[in-house]
Amino acid sequence: MRIPPHRPSGHPGSTRRPLRHAIGATVAVSAAVVALVTPAANAAPHTPSSTGGGAAGPDTTTTHAGATTAPERDRINAYWTPERMKLAGAMVPEITPVPKDDNTPDDPRPLPANTPDSGAVWTHGGAVEKNVGRLFFTFSDGYDGSCTATVVTSANRSTVITAAHCLRGVGSPSADDTWNHNLYFVPGYRNGTKPLGGFSAKAMATSSRWDVDPATTESSDVAAAGFDTGLLVANPAAEGKPIEDVTGSQRIGFGKPVAEEFVHAFGYPSNGLNDTKDKYVGSRMIHCAGPSHPGPKVPLLWGETCDMSAGSSGGPHLAHFDTRTGTGTVVGVTTTDEELAGGPAPTLYATRFGDSAHRLYDWAQSR
């Protein structure tokens, strides 16, 4: 059996901690799973770098080309078969059983407003079930991973937002192993299906704060400094429609967080592929909701009570969410849990959108 060159060492420590290794620098990237950004195992409490994630110079936009030709788009579409999607994120996919479908019944009744939820399958339909989806990719060593992403309203009708660590690790933007490959967004993903089709990425962007030396800066430093936002420009559907015409979109908002604001989070956690104690295997979209608060250790990150695990990274945190229509305003994307940011377990924290995210969004929607 082939062993990935970047396999993390050690063993899981609890039901909430398995595979929550840092993605980047001094802690190796897993070649088979994208985890929430976390500090190294057994590391001291995280102290954000005073230099803003270890990067010198101003915060600018770093871009990378995706699938720009028809043959490349066709190859990526064919690559993501139902079985491959179901096993994305498995540490040892060669021996991991394909998860059974999650057939939790849908409930057409709207969820009552401001109902706290620490983690459950979203069964209430609405727009969020169409414009949030699972984001698949392949690491540089050939193993597959997944995150979560959202179509947001934009001028080009082709803009998708996720976490920066779902697109790349820290390092030189010109190095081939810095960026993930085969990026493929499946809106409304459910049980290995592509109900609205699949979309490859034409281009992607992160803050230049990720362009740091991995020997001196970890991805958790960059995330703690508030730079874990990534933008994708999606290729059109087969018939030429931009993705927003197919899926609809969520609004996006930039500004200061509001303490105790009621926020809804969505994602596709999948750590159950690797740990039988984790109930999530990426089959369905999971929902959490509750008052938002800053992380005691990393106050730039804001979170809600939620038990989502690896795979939920990049998922939207929506304010002003209407449970009848499934629409709201994306104010942040999932970055980490309480292991990095502190606070009670379980808590899911987001990078909230400010000037850096706005700059990335302006770049993406102009493409």
C-alpha positions as CSV (number, residue, x, y, z in Angstrom):
1,M,0.0,0.0,0.0
2,R,1.3,3.4,-1.0
3,I,2.1,5.7,2.0
4,P,1.6,9.4,1.4
5,P,4.8,11.4,1.9
6,H,3.2,14.0,4.1
7,R,1.4,11.6,6.5
8,P,1.1,13.2,10.0
9,S,2.7,11.1,12.8
10,G,1.1,10.1,16.0
11,H,-2.4,9.0,16.9
12,P,-5.8,10.8,17.5
13,G,-6.2,12.1,21.0
14,S,-10.0,12.4,21.2
15,T,-13.2,12.4,19.2
16,R,-12.8,16.1,18.4
17,R,-9.1,16.2,17.8
18,P,-8.3,13.5,15.2
19,L,-6.4,14.8,12.2
20,R,-6.7,18.4,13.3
21,H,-3.1,19.0,12.4
22,A,-1.9,22.3,11.0
23,I,-1.9,22.7,7.3
24,G,1.4,24.3,6.4
25,A,4.8,25.1,7.5
26,T,6.4,23.3,10.5
27,V,3.5,20.9,10.8
28,A,3.2,18.7,7.6
29,V,0.2,18.9,5.4
30,S,-1.8,15.7,5.4
31,A,-1.9,14.3,1.9
32,A,-5.4,12.8,2.4
33,V,-7.5,15.2,4.5
34,V,-7.9,18.9,4.9
35,A,-8.4,19.6,8.5
36,L,-9.4,22.8,10.3
37,V,-6.4,25.0,10.8
38,T,-4.9,24.0,14.2
39,P,-1.6,24.3,16.1
40,A,0.9,21.5,16.2
41,A,0.1,18.6,18.4
42,N,1.3,19.1,22.0
43,A,2.2,22.7,21.1
44,A,1.9,25.6,23.6
45,P,-1.1,27.9,23.4
46,H,-1.1,29.8,20.2
47,T,0.2,33.3,20.2
48,P,-0.5,35.2,16.9
49,S,2.6,36.7,15.3
50,S,3.0,40.4,15.9
51,T,3.9,40.7,12.2
52,G,0.5,39.7,11.0
53,G,1.1,36.1,10.3
54,G,4.8,36.4,9.8
55,A,4.6,38.1,6.4
56,A,6.5,41.2,5.6
57,G,5.1,44.0,3.4
58,P,1.6,45.0,2.6
59,D,-1.3,42.6,2.3
60,T,-1.9,42.1,-1.4
61,T,-3.6,39.5,-3.6
62,T,-1.8,36.3,-4.8
63,T,-3.5,34.6,-7.7
64,H,-3.2,31.2,-9.4
65,A,-4.5,29.8,-12.6
66,G,-6.9,26.8,-12.6
67,A,-8.5,24.9,-15.4
68,T,-8.3,27.2,-18.4
69,T,-8.9,24.8,-21.3
70,A,-11.8,22.6,-22.3
71,P,-9.8,19.4,-22.1
72,E,-8.6,20.2,-18.6
73,R,-12.1,21.0,-17.5
74,D,-13.4,17.7,-19.0
75,R,-10.5,15.8,-17.3
76,I,-11.4,17.2,-13.9
77,N,-15.1,16.5,-14.3
78,A,-14.4,12.9,-15.2
79,Y,-11.9,12.6,-12.3
80,W,-14.5,13.3,-9.6
81,T,-16.5,10.1,-9.8
82,P,-19.2,9.3,-7.1
83,E,-16.8,6.9,-5.2
84,R,-13.9,9.3,-5.4
85,M,-16.0,12.2,-4.0
86,K,-17.4,10.0,-1.2
87,L,-13.8,9.0,-0.1
88,A,-12.2,12.5,-0.4
89,G,-10.6,13.2,2.9
90,A,-9.9,9.6,3.9
91,M,-6.4,9.1,5.3
92,V,-6.1,5.7,3.7
93,P,-8.7,5.7,0.9
94,E,-7.4,2.3,-0.4
95,I,-8.8,0.5,2.6
96,T,-11.5,2.9,3.7
97,P,-15.1,1.6,3.2
98,V,-17.2,3.8,1.0
99,P,-19.7,5.5,3.4
100,K,-23.4,4.6,3.2
101,D,-25.8,7.2,2.0
102,D,-27.4,9.5,4.6
103,N,-31.1,9.3,3.9
104,T,-32.3,11.5,6.8
105,P,-35.8,12.6,5.6
106,D,-36.2,16.2,4.4
107,D,-38.4,18.5,6.4
108,P,-40.1,21.2,4.3
109,R,-41.2,23.1,7.3
110,P,-38.9,26.1,8.0
111,L,-36.7,25.9,11.0
112,P,-38.0,28.3,13.7
113,A,-35.9,31.5,13.8
114,N,-33.0,31.8,16.2
115,T,-33.1,28.1,17.1
116,P,-29.7,27.0,18.5
117,D,-28.2,24.0,16.8
118,S,-24.9,22.4,17.7
119,G,-24.8,20.2,14.6
120,A,-27.4,18.3,12.5
121,V,-28.1,17.5,8.9
122,W,-29.8,20.4,7.2
123,T,-33.2,19.1,6.0
124,H,-35.1,22.3,5.5
125,G,-34.2,23.1,1.9
126,G,-34.1,26.7,0.7
127,A,-31.4,28.5,-1.3
128,V,-28.6,27.5,0.9
129,E,-29.1,23.9,-0.3
130,K,-28.2,25.0,-3.8
131,N,-25.4,27.6,-3.4
132,V,-23.4,25.9,-0.7
133,G,-21.5,22.7,-1.6
134,R,-18.5,20.5,-1.2
135,L,-15.2,21.7,-2.7
136,F,-12.9,18.8,-3.8
137,F,-9.2,18.9,-4.7
138,T,-6.0,16.8,-4.9
139,F,-2.9,17.5,-2.9
140,S,0.5,17.6,-4.6
141,D,1.2,14.0,-3.5
142,G,-1.9,12.7,-5.3
143,Y,-4.3,12.2,-2.4
144,D,-7.7,13.8,-2.4
145,G,-9.3,16.2,0.2
146,S,-12.4,18.3,0.5
147,C,-13.7,21.5,2.1
148,T,-16.9,23.6,1.8
149,A,-17.6,26.6,-0.3
150,T,-20.4,29.1,-1.2
151,V,-21.5,30.9,-4.3
152,V,-21.8,34.6,-3.4
153,T,-23.5,37.4,-5.3
154,S,-21.0,39.1,-7.7
155,A,-20.7,41.1,-10.9
156,N,-19.3,38.2,-12.9
157,R,-21.9,35.7,-11.4
158,S,-19.0,33.3,-11.0
159,T,-17.5,33.9,-7.6
160,V,-17.1,31.2,-4.9
161,I,-15.7,31.8,-1.5
162,T,-13.9,29.3,0.8
163,A,-11.0,29.2,3.2
164,A,-7.5,30.0,1.9
165,H,-6.1,26.8,3.5
166,C,-8.5,24.8,1.3
167,L,-6.6,26.2,-1.8
168,R,-3.0,26.1,-0.7
169,G,-0.4,25.8,2.1
170,V,2.0,28.5,3.1
171,G,5.0,28.8,0.7
172,S,6.1,30.3,-2.5
173,P,3.1,30.9,-4.8
174,S,5.2,29.7,-7.8
175,A,5.9,26.3,-6.2
176,D,3.7,23.6,-7.7
177,D,3.3,21.8,-4.4
178,T,2.0,25.0,-2.6
179,W,-1.4,24.9,-4.4
180,N,-4.0,22.1,-4.5
181,H,-5.0,20.6,-7.9
182,N,-8.2,19.3,-9.5
183,L,-10.3,21.9,-7.8
184,Y,-14.0,21.0,-8.3
185,F,-17.0,22.6,-6.6
186,V,-20.2,20.6,-6.3
187,P,-23.1,22.8,-5.1
188,G,-25.8,21.0,-3.2
189,Y,-23.6,17.8,-2.9
190,R,-25.5,14.9,-1.5
191,N,-24.4,11.2,-1.2
192,G,-22.0,11.3,-4.1
193,T,-24.3,13.1,-6.5
194,K,-23.9,16.3,-8.4
195,P,-27.5,17.6,-8.4
196,L,-26.6,20.9,-10.0
197,G,-23.5,19.7,-11.8
198,G,-19.8,20.3,-11.0
199,F,-17.7,23.3,-11.6
200,S,-13.9,23.5,-12.0
201,A,-12.0,26.7,-11.0
202,K,-10.7,29.1,-13.7
203,A,-8.7,31.0,-11.2
204,M,-8.2,31.4,-7.4
205,A,-6.7,33.9,-5.0
206,T,-5.6,34.3,-1.4
207,S,-3.9,37.0,0.6
208,S,-0.2,37.4,-0.1
209,R,0.3,36.6,3.7
210,W,0.3,32.9,2.6
211,D,3.5,33.6,0.5
212,V,5.7,33.1,3.5
213,D,8.6,30.7,4.3
214,P,7.1,27.5,5.7
215,A,10.3,27.0,7.7
216,T,9.5,30.0,9.8
217,T,5.7,30.5,9.7
218,E,2.8,28.1,10.1
219,S,-0.6,28.3,8.5
220,S,-2.1,28.8,11.9
221,D,-0.2,32.1,12.3
222,V,-1.7,33.4,9.0
223,A,-5.2,32.2,9.9
224,A,-5.0,33.7,13.4
225,A,-4.0,37.0,11.9
226,G,-7.3,37.0,9.9
227,F,-6.2,36.0,6.5
228,D,-7.8,32.6,5.9
229,T,-10.1,33.7,3.1
230,G,-9.9,32.2,-0.4
231,L,-11.8,33.1,-3.6
232,L,-12.5,31.1,-6.7
233,V,-13.7,32.1,-10.1
234,A,-15.8,29.1,-11.4
235,N,-15.8,28.0,-15.0
236,P,-19.3,28.1,-16.5
237,A,-21.6,25.1,-16.7
238,A,-21.5,22.9,-19.8
239,E,-24.2,25.0,-21.5
240,G,-22.2,28.2,-20.8
241,K,-24.3,29.5,-17.9
242,P,-22.3,31.1,-15.1
243,I,-22.6,29.3,-11.8
244,E,-24.8,31.9,-10.1
245,D,-27.4,31.4,-12.8
246,V,-27.5,27.7,-11.9
247,T,-27.4,27.9,-8.1
248,G,-28.4,31.4,-7.0
249,S,-26.2,33.0,-4.4
250,Q,-25.8,34.3,-0.9
251,R,-25.1,37.9,-0.1
252,I,-21.6,38.8,1.2
253,G,-20.9,41.4,3.9
254,F,-17.7,43.1,5.2
255,G,-17.5,44.8,8.5
256,K,-16.9,44.4,12.2
257,P,-18.5,41.4,14.0
258,V,-21.4,42.1,16.4
259,A,-21.1,40.3,19.8
260,E,-23.8,37.7,20.4
261,E,-25.2,38.1,16.9
262,F,-27.1,35.0,15.9
263,V,-25.2,33.2,13.1
264,H,-25.8,30.1,11.1
265,A,-22.9,27.9,9.9
266,F,-23.0,25.2,7.2
267,G,-20.4,22.7,6.1
268,Y,-19.5,19.2,4.9
269,P,-17.5,17.7,7.8
270,S,-16.0,14.3,6.9
271,N,-13.7,13.2,9.7
272,G,-15.9,10.1,10.3
273,L,-14.1,8.6,7.3
274,N,-11.1,8.3,9.6
275,D,-12.5,8.1,13.1
276,T,-15.5,5.9,13.9
277,K,-16.3,8.2,16.9
278,D,-17.0,11.1,14.5
279,K,-20.6,11.0,13.1
280,Y,-19.9,13.0,10.0
281,V,-18.6,11.4,6.7
282,G,-19.3,14.3,4.2
283,S,-22.5,12.8,2.8
284,R,-24.9,15.7,3.7
285,M,-24.6,19.3,4.5
286,I,-24.5,20.0,8.3
287,H,-26.0,23.0,10.1
288,C,-25.1,24.8,13.3
289,A,-26.5,28.0,14.7
290,G,-26.1,30.2,17.8
291,P,-24.8,33.5,19.2
292,S,-21.3,34.4,17.9
293,H,-18.4,35.3,20.1
294,P,-14.6,36.0,19.6
295,G,-12.0,33.3,20.4
296,P,-10.3,33.9,23.8
297,K,-6.9,32.9,22.3
298,V,-7.5,34.4,18.8
299,P,-9.9,37.3,19.1
300,L,-9.9,38.0,15.3
301,L,-11.8,34.7,14.9
302,W,-15.5,34.5,15.8
303,G,-17.4,31.3,16.4
304,E,-20.6,29.5,17.5
305,T,-21.3,26.3,19.4
306,C,-20.9,23.6,16.7
307,D,-19.4,20.0,16.5
308,M,-18.4,20.1,12.8
309,S,-15.0,18.5,12.1
310,A,-12.5,18.4,9.2
311,G,-14.1,19.1,5.8
312,S,-16.2,21.9,7.1
313,S,-13.4,24.4,6.5
314,G,-14.4,27.2,4.2
315,G,-18.1,26.8,5.0
316,P,-20.2,29.9,5.3
317,H,-21.1,31.7,8.5
318,L,-24.3,33.6,7.7
319,A,-25.8,36.6,9.6
320,H,-29.4,37.7,9.0
321,F,-30.3,34.2,7.8
322,D,-33.9,33.7,6.9
323,T,-34.8,30.1,7.6
324,R,-37.8,30.3,5.3
325,T,-35.9,31.1,2.2
326,G,-32.4,29.8,3.1
327,T,-30.7,33.1,2.4
328,G,-28.5,35.3,4.5
329,T,-25.2,37.3,4.4
330,V,-21.9,35.4,4.4
331,V,-19.8,37.3,7.0
332,G,-17.0,34.7,7.4
333,V,-15.8,31.2,6.5
334,T,-14.9,28.3,8.8
335,T,-11.2,28.3,9.8
336,T,-10.7,26.3,13.0
337,D,-12.2,25.0,16.3
338,E,-11.5,25.7,20.0
339,E,-8.1,23.9,19.9
340,L,-6.6,27.0,18.2
341,A,-9.0,29.8,19.2
342,G,-9.9,28.7,22.7
343,G,-13.3,28.7,24.4
344,P,-15.6,25.8,25.3
345,A,-15.8,22.7,23.2
346,P,-17.3,22.3,20.7
347,T,-16.9,25.7,19.0
348,L,-16.5,26.4,15.2
349,Y,-14.6,29.6,14.4
350,A,-14.7,31.7,11.3
351,T,-12.3,34.2,9.6
352,R,-14.6,37.2,9.4
353,F,-14.5,39.4,6.3
354,G,-12.7,42.7,6.4
355,D,-10.5,44.7,4.1
356,S,-8.3,41.8,3.0
357,A,-11.4,39.6,2.0
358,H,-12.9,42.6,0.3
359,R,-9.8,43.0,-1.8
360,L,-10.0,39.3,-2.8
361,Y,-13.7,39.6,-3.6
362,D,-13.1,42.6,-5.8
363,W,-10.4,40.7,-7.7
364,A,-12.6,37.7,-8.2
365,Q,-15.8,39.4,-9.3
366,S,-13.9,41.4,-11.9
367,R,-12.6,38.2,-13.7
